[in-house]
Structures are given as C-alpha cells and as structure tokens.
C-alpha cells in the first residue's frame, strides 16, 4: 500500500504544496537587507568571506575561530555566496528559504517512512515549516548554519533509516555518517544527534531487542560528536562558554526555566525577539513551577513508555537537542533564542501531534473525527502562517529589527545601542562605530 503509485503521487503533491506555501510565506525576504547584528562580522565586513572562495579562504574557514565559533562549512557557503552574488543580501536570503523548504520536505518524507502515519507526518512537517520560531533561522543570513546543519541532520536520519531498512546497509551507514560529519561542520549543535538515532532505535524502528550492536554502530558518530564538541568549546572560550561565575544552583535554575520558556514559545509564540536578555534573578516560584512541569512530563513519558513510546521519543528528542544551548554553558546575558529551537522543536511537535491524535481516536464516529482533525490542523497552521508572515517583516533591516526588540523589551540595551549606531551611520555614512553582536555578548551559538 505504501509503495503504490497513489501513495507516491500523494506524497509528491503534498510535499510540493508544503514547499510552495513555505516559499510563498518567506518570499518577501528576497528584498530584505543585511542586519547589523552578526551579518557585518560574518559577511560584508569580513574580508575572509566577502572576497569569495579561494584556497586561503577555505583554509581559514577550517582553522580560524572567528566570532568564537567553529563552523567551516557554513563559512564556505557564505564565501560561495559572495563569490557568486557579491555583497548582495537578496540571493543569500533566498538560499536560506530554499534550504528550509528542502528541510521541511525531508522531514515529511522521513517521518512518513519511519511511522507510516502520513497525515500526522504532514502536520509535523507543516508545523516545522510554518511556525513563527523558524523566522529567525530563515530570515537572518548569519543563521545559515541553522538551516544548513538542519539539511544534513535530516539526511543523517534519512540515510540511517535506509541503513536499517534496506539491503545496502554499509553504503547507507557510510552516507549517514558522512552527512552527520557535514552537519557538524555546519553547526556543532548536532553533537546530540547520536542520541537521537538511539531514540529512533527505540521507536519507531523497534531495534532494541539486541542493544549492544546498536551501541557499537553509534561509536563513530559519538567520536565525531566528541571531537566537534571539544573544538567548539575551545573556539567559544573567547566568547565565555566556560564561564560559570553564577554557581551550579543558578545554572540549574536557568536551565530549568529556559526549557519551560521554550515550551511556552512553541505553544504560544508571542513577543518574539532576536535577543532575550537574561533576568538578573529568577523568582523561586518560577523555578519551582518550571521544575514541576519538566519532572511531571518526564515521569509521565517514562511510565507510559511501553504503550506510548512516541511520547518518550518526542520529549527526549526535545530535551536532548536543546541541552547544549539550555544554559549548561554560560550564555552570559542571553537566556533563550528562537533559532535554538530549529531542530529540537521537531521532537516536541511529534509528541504533541501523536498525543492529539490519540485523544481524537476516542471519537468513534469516523466522519466527525476526520472533520475535527482537519479543522484542528487548520486552526493551528493558519495562525502560524499568519504570525510567521508578520514576524518576517521585523527582519527587513537593522532599524525594524532593533525597534521591534525595544517594543518587546524597552530595557534591551543591545537593541538600543545598535539602533542608535545604525541611525547615526545612516545620517553620517563616513562614521563607523563598534556594534554589539552575539560574540561580543558572549552568547554561545
């Protein structure tokens, strides 16, 4: 049934519609400008990038730790853009859109192949494509590393599934490992991917009858993660990733509250900003309630694991992938960031979708159940698309971005100073002033 021409045609049409809708929503960004937050340091004021591809620039991408980060493949993609388009923001924005569309299609194909639940897979992929939290990763040129690492993450999982299901196991295993390597070179946040592969072994691949071979086959992935993690820690040392002057308990407070803040943004994406400043102090009751929520959900998904393994996989996908940027390493004045949800959110969407379907299946009348499913999906996806389009225009240029950040938080001194510098340089182009960017704010990325 799943290999029938009808099924393949349905997948093709739905994937095409998903890509078309995503492309239409993000289409205005092709006219957007650079923003004076990371973009100068990453692209048009960085001669190692703006001069395009060369033997020297590729070597620089691998050995330099510019902006307290190590993501050579992302640097090379920016260099290639400058080689082809010069310092022109439009094509760079469009490239981000195309990669995000590809990621959304790959997620649909991946989940459908893994679970066989076509419409649930469609909903998760659509939510991933259209949620307002994606805007920062797609509309910000400097966040090419998000969409690019996301592409190789999807390919890593896709080839891994083919390794499990096909006869050409060695070939697809090698392709999965190669994709994972490229993903780490695009953004080291993929260090947790070996654990995601293990989660998929639990469900839906159901491979844990013989768990030792599964652990052995993850050793190369784990070795690459460790190597990338060590390099990244050294690179980010200049950005404060090893600083933790606030103490262990304060770190636990921040991690706990940050996780719940992400859940709130996923469920109710209101007052989104490019920079959420870390509060000076977290009220104890906020920490207590956050800890209660996280522990309650974790205990629940563990208790129901044997009957509902998808809850366990979705929840721990979310927790594990967010861990490197949850506050384990100091984020200085940064608390959370929309861009950090790009891949972790998939696990949360999976959990939510399968939970809603399970509740809906209690309705015995099929026609009513299907009607409510369609209406429910529309009531979620249409507002997401509208909010994404609204959020998109915040990223038109530095002025719109900083003004919106000040509307969300009037005390955002980074936005205030960068807006002041932008307006000053706009009035007097001959003047140049240092900006505050993510590396100067010691924000791990």
C-alpha positions in Angstrom: 0.0 0.0 0.0 2.7 2.4 1.0 4.6 1.7 -2.3 1.5 2.1 -4.5 1.5 4.8 -7.3 -1.4 6.5 -5.5 0.7 6.8 -2.3 3.8 8.1 -4.1 1.7 10.6 -6.0 0.0 11.8 -2.8 3.4 12.3 -1.1 4.7 14.2 -4.1 1.6 16.5 -4.3 1.6 17.3 -0.6 5.3 17.9 -0.5 5.0 20.2 -3.4 2.2 22.1 -1.7 4.2 22.3 1.6 7.2 23.7 -0.3 5.1 26.2 -2.3 3.3 27.5 0.8 6.6 27.9 2.8 8.2 29.6 -0.2 5.2 32.0 -0.6 5.3 33.0 3.1 9.0 33.7 3.1 9.1 35.2 -0.4 9.4 38.8 0.8 12.8 38.2 2.4 14.5 38.2 -1.0 14.2 42.0 -0.8 15.4 42.3 2.8 18.7 43.8 3.7 21.5 42.6 6.0 21.1 43.4 9.7 23.8 44.9 11.9 23.9 42.0 14.2 26.4 39.3 13.2 25.9 40.0 9.5 28.8 42.5 9.3 31.2 40.2 11.2 30.0 37.2 9.3 29.8 38.5 5.7 30.2 42.0 4.3 32.8 43.4 6.8 34.7 40.1 6.9 37.3 40.1 4.1 37.9 36.3 4.5 34.3 35.8 3.5 33.4 38.8 1.3 36.3 38.2 -1.1 34.8 34.9 -2.1 36.2 31.4 -2.4 39.9 30.8 -2.6 42.4 28.2 -1.2 43.2 30.7 1.6 39.6 31.3 2.5 38.8 27.6 2.7 41.8 27.0 4.9 40.7 30.0 7.1 37.3 28.5 7.4 38.7 25.3 9.0 41.5 26.7 11.2 40.2 30.1 12.4 37.8 30.5 15.3 36.2 33.7 14.1 33.4 35.1 16.2 34.1 32.5 18.9 32.6 29.8 16.7 33.8 26.9 14.5 31.5 26.0 11.6 33.7 25.8 8.5 31.1 24.5 6.1 28.9 27.5 6.9 31.8 29.9 6.3 32.4 28.2 2.9 28.7 28.6 2.0 28.9 32.3 2.8 32.1 32.6 0.7 30.5 30.9 -2.2 27.5 33.3 -2.0 29.9 36.3 -2.1 31.8 34.7 -5.0 28.5 34.3 -6.9 26.5 37.3 -5.8 28.9 39.7 -4.2 27.7 41.5 -1.0 24.1 41.2 -2.1 21.7 40.2 0.6 18.7 39.1 -1.6 20.2 35.9 -3.1 21.5 34.9 0.4 18.1 35.3 1.9 16.6 33.2 -1.0 19.1 30.5 -0.4 18.1 30.2 3.2 14.4 29.9 2.1 15.2 27.1 -0.3 17.2 25.1 2.3 14.3 25.5 4.8 11.8 24.3 2.2 14.1 21.3 1.5 14.3 20.5 5.2 10.5 20.6 5.6 10.1 18.2 2.7 12.8 15.8 4.0 11.1 15.9 7.5 7.8 14.9 5.9 9.4 12.0 3.9 11.4 10.9 7.0 8.5 10.8 9.4 6.3 9.1 6.8 9.0 6.5 6.2 9.5 5.9 9.9 6.0 5.8 11.1 3.7 5.2 8.1 1.4 7.8 9.6 1.1 10.0 6.6 -1.2 12.9 7.8 0.5 13.1 11.1 3.8 13.4 9.4 2.4 16.1 7.1 1.2 18.1 10.2 4.5 17.8 12.0 6.4 18.9 8.8 4.0 21.8 8.2 4.3 23.0 11.8 8.0 22.8 11.5 7.9 24.8 8.2 5.4 27.5 9.3 5.9 28.1 13.0 7.0 31.7 13.8 10.0 30.4 15.7 11.5 29.4 12.4 11.7 33.0 11.2 15.0 33.9 12.9 16.8 30.9 11.4 15.5 31.5 7.9 15.3 35.3 7.6 18.7 36.0 9.3 21.5 35.5 6.8 24.0 34.8 9.6 21.9 31.9 10.7 22.7 29.9 7.6 24.3 27.5 10.0 20.8 26.5 11.3 19.2 25.6 8.0 22.4 24.1 6.6 23.0 21.9 9.6 19.3 21.1 9.6 19.6 19.8 6.0 22.5 17.4 6.9 20.7 16.4 10.1 17.7 15.3 8.0 19.9 13.5 5.6 21.7 11.8 8.5 18.4 10.4 9.8 17.2 9.6 6.3 20.2 7.5 5.4 20.2 5.9 8.8 16.6 4.7 8.2 17.7 3.4 4.8 20.6 1.6 6.5 18.2 -0.1 8.8 15.5 -1.0 6.3 17.4 -1.7 3.0 19.8 -4.4 2.0 22.7 -2.0 1.2 23.4 -1.4 4.9 27.0 -0.5 4.6 26.5 2.1 1.9 23.7 3.9 3.7 25.5 3.8 7.0 28.5 5.5 5.4 26.2 8.1 3.8 24.6 8.7 7.2 28.0 9.2 8.8 29.2 11.5 6.0 26.0 13.6 6.3 26.5 13.8 10.1 30.1 15.0 9.6 28.9 17.7 7.2 26.2 18.7 9.7 28.8 19.1 12.5 30.9 21.2 10.1 27.9 23.5 9.5 26.9 23.8 13.2 28.2 21.8 16.1 24.9 21.8 17.8 24.3 18.5 16.1 26.6 16.8 18.7 23.5 15.2 20.3 22.4 13.5 17.0 23.8 10.0 18.0 21.4 10.0 20.9 18.5 10.9 18.5 19.5 7.9 16.5 19.2 5.7 19.6 15.8 7.2 20.3 14.7 6.2 16.8 16.0 2.7 17.5 13.6 2.6 20.4 10.7 3.9 18.3 9.6 3.6 15.6 12.4 1.3 14.4 11.9 -1.1 17.3 15.5 -2.4 17.2 16.4 -2.6 20.9 15.9 -6.4 21.2 19.7 -6.5 20.6 21.0 -3.3 22.1 24.8 -3.9 22.1 25.2 -3.8 18.3 23.2 -0.6 18.3 25.6 1.0 20.7 28.6 -0.2 18.7 27.3 1.3 15.5 27.0 4.7 17.2 30.6 4.8 18.2 31.8 6.6 15.1 29.0 9.1 15.4 29.9 9.6 19.1 33.6 10.1 18.3 32.8 12.8 15.8 30.5 14.5 18.3 33.2 14.5 21.0 35.8 15.9 18.5 33.4 18.6 17.3 32.4 19.4 20.9 36.0 19.8 22.1 36.8 22.1 19.1 33.7 24.2 19.7 34.4 24.6 23.4 37.9 25.9 22.7 36.5 28.2 20.0 33.8 29.6 22.3 36.2 30.0 25.2 36.8 33.5 24.0 33.0 34.1 24.0 32.6 33.0 27.6 31.3 29.4 27.1 33.5 28.2 30.0 32.5 31.0 32.4 30.1 30.0 35.1 30.6 32.5 37.8 27.0 32.4 39.0 27.3 28.9 40.5 25.8 25.5 40.0 22.4 26.2 41.5 22.0 29.3 39.4 22.8 27.3 36.3 20.2 24.7 37.2 17.7 27.5 37.7 18.5 28.9 34.3 18.4 25.6 32.5 15.0 24.6 34.1 13.3 28.0 33.4 14.8 28.2 29.9 13.3 24.8 28.9 9.8 25.9 30.1 10.3 29.2 28.3 10.9 27.3 25.1 7.8 25.3 25.6 5.8 28.5 26.1 7.2 29.9 22.9 6.4 26.7 21.0 2.8 26.7 22.3 2.2 30.5 22.2 4.7 32.3 20.0 4.1 35.8 21.3 6.5 38.8 21.7 9.3 37.0 19.8 12.7 38.9 19.7 16.1 38.4 18.3 17.6 38.7 21.8 16.1 37.7 25.1 18.2 39.2 27.9 18.8 37.0 30.9 17.0 38.3 34.0 19.1 39.4 36.9 17.3 37.0 39.2 14.8 34.1 38.8 12.0 34.1 41.3 12.0 30.9 43.3 8.3 30.1 42.4 9.0 30.4 38.7 11.9 27.9 39.1 9.8 25.6 41.3 6.8 25.5 38.8 9.2 25.0 35.9 10.9 22.1 37.6 7.5 20.7 38.5 6.4 20.8 34.8 9.6 19.2 33.5 9.7 16.4 36.0 6.0 15.7 35.7 6.2 15.3 31.9 9.4 13.3 32.1 8.0 10.9 34.7 4.8 10.5 32.6 6.6 9.7 29.3 8.7 7.1 31.2 5.8 5.5 32.9 3.8 5.1 29.6 6.8 4.2 27.5 5.8 0.6 26.9 2.4 1.6 25.5 3.2 5.0 24.1 6.9 5.1 23.1 6.3 8.1 20.8 5.8 10.3 23.9 9.2 9.2 25.2 11.0 9.7 21.9 9.4 13.1 21.2 10.0 14.5 24.7 13.6 13.4 25.0 14.3 14.5 21.4 13.3 17.9 22.6 15.3 17.8 25.8 18.5 16.3 24.4 18.8 18.5 21.4 18.3 21.7 23.4 20.7 20.7 26.1 23.9 22.2 24.6 22.2 25.6 24.5 20.0 25.3 27.5 22.4 27.1 29.8 24.8 24.2 30.6 27.5 26.6 29.3 27.2 30.2 30.2 25.2 32.2 27.7 26.1 35.4 29.5 23.3 37.9 29.2 21.3 35.6 26.8 18.6 33.4 28.2 16.9 31.7 25.2 16.9 32.2 21.4 14.3 31.4 18.8 17.0 29.9 16.5 17.9 27.2 19.0 14.5 25.6 18.5 15.1 24.8 14.8 15.7 21.0 15.3 14.7 20.4 18.9 11.2 21.6 18.2 10.6 18.5 15.9 10.5 16.2 18.9 8.0 18.5 20.7 5.8 18.6 17.6 5.9 14.8 17.3 4.9 14.3 20.9 2.1 16.9 20.6 0.7 15.5 17.3 0.6 11.9 18.4 -1.0 12.9 21.7 -3.7 14.9 20.0 -4.4 12.0 17.5 -4.6 9.5 20.4 -7.2 11.7 22.1 -9.1 12.2 18.8 -9.2 8.4 18.2 -11.5 8.1 21.2 -14.2 9.6 18.9 -15.9 6.6 17.4 -17.7 8.4 14.5 -15.0 8.5 11.7 -16.6 11.3 9.8 -16.7 13.6 12.9 -13.2 12.6 13.9 -11.8 13.4 10.4 -13.7 16.7 10.3 -12.3 17.7 13.7 -8.8 16.7 12.7 -8.9 18.9 9.6 -10.4 21.8 11.5 -7.9 21.4 14.3 -5.0 21.4 11.9 -6.3 24.5 10.1 -6.8 26.3 13.4 -3.1 25.7 14.2 -1.4 26.0 10.9 -3.2 29.1 9.5 -2.5 31.3 12.6 1.1 30.0 12.5 1.5 31.1 8.9 0.0 34.5 9.6 2.2 35.1 12.6 5.3 33.9 10.6 4.5 36.4 7.9 4.1 39.2 10.4 7.3 38.2 12.3 9.1 38.1 8.9 8.9 41.8 8.3 10.7 42.5 11.6 13.8 41.3 9.8 13.7 43.8 6.9 16.7 45.7 8.1 18.5 46.8 11.3 16.0 49.5 12.1 12.9 47.3 12.0 14.7 44.6 14.0 16.0 46.8 16.7 12.8 48.8 17.0 10.8 45.6 17.5 13.2 44.3 20.1 12.7 47.5 22.0 9.0 47.1 21.8 9.2 43.7 23.3 11.7 44.8 26.0 12.3 48.5 26.4 15.4 47.7 28.6 17.2 45.8 25.8 20.4 47.9 25.8 21.8 45.9 22.9 19.0 46.8 20.6 19.0 50.4 21.8 22.8 50.9 21.2 22.8 49.1 17.8 19.7 51.2 16.7 21.5 54.4 17.7 24.6 53.4 15.8 22.6 52.4 12.7 20.7 55.7 12.6 23.9 57.7 13.3 25.8 55.9 10.4 22.7 56.3 8.2 22.8 60.1 8.7 26.6 60.2 8.6 28.0 57.4 6.4 31.5 58.5 7.0 31.3 57.5 10.6 31.9 54.0 11.9 31.2 52.8 15.4 31.6 49.3 17.1 28.4 47.4 17.3 27.3 44.9 19.9 26.9 41.5 18.3 26.4 38.0 19.6 30.1 37.2 20.0 30.7 40.4 22.0 27.8 39.4 24.1 29.5 36.1 24.9 26.5 34.2 23.6 27.1 30.5 22.8 25.6 29.5 19.5 
